[in-house]
Amino acid sequence: MVRFDNISIDELSGVSEKIISLAGDQRIFAFYGKMGAGKTTLIKEMCKVLGVEDVVCSPTFAIVNEYIAEAEKIFHFDFYRLKNSREAFDIGYEDYFYSGNYCLIEWPEKISELLPQNYVQIQIEEDDTNGNRIIIFEII
């Protein structure tokens, strides 16, 4: 487990680089945190580091967005609106998760039983004293 304390918005790019480096060959990233904790903001920075030039935004209504980074696809999920894990089957989550491409997942607790055996867990918490973030990185 790696913990990044007192992270400001300006430091997210550097943290993103470290997270991607520490993850090695892992391609599935599950982002945990309360509404407004900064999940989408961190994902935007990770996408920049990975070479995405498209506008990165939360796929709240679409459930999944696809971005291109050089010759690689990146899938960004927001499962907040799912009523049950069956809806993940309906969008073909397996095709995405087992594609070998990056999958960046917001609200993974909605589909916890569907997560692969190995993935990167990222917990984001807001520091109440200054509004900065605490980011906890762990490979499961």
PyMOL commands that set and color helices and strands:
alter all, ss='L'
color gray80, all
select helices_A, chain A and resi 9-23+39-49+86-90+93-97+108-114
alter helices_A, ss='H'
color red, helices_A
select strands_A, chain A and resi 2-7+28-32+64-69+72-78+102-106+120-126+133-139
alter strands_A, ss='S'
color yellow, strands_A
deselect
rebuild
show_as cartoon
